[in-house]
Amino acid sequence: LSQGGMQALSGDGSGRMKLWDVPSGRQIKVFTGHDRNVRTVAFSPDGQMALSGAFDKTLRLWNLRTKRWSQTWTGHAGQVNSVAFGPYGKIALSGSADRTLILWDSRNGTVIRTFTGHSKDVMSVAVSPNGRYALSGSMDSTIKLWDLR
């Protein structure tokens, strides 16, 4: 859900991300660009951008105002299972079947740092409200706390 709860994002098995109007339940826009299943989606804190991750091992940054994708990010060796923005939208975090987390500069899509330590797929990621820490959950039955600095 967006910050105000008025919009929602979803992904589907055809590589599409969809933007929804919550009060009416109407679909606003379909975004195409991934080759395979969209596994995860997230709104930027200001609601102007969205990030999607998919089976095709890529992340795509979408401009919700223009309704177009602006960047494709590559760096994972496996499907992308989870994405999250930092509190100010300048960073993003992704978790993958390759057992890694990648911290991204969301302004240009460059890798800031790769985190390793899980022995199975990373299924969920979250960034703390101050942007300093992250949590990841894995199929290895662990939750890890990471210092993003």
Disulfide bonds with the S-S distance in Angstrom:
none
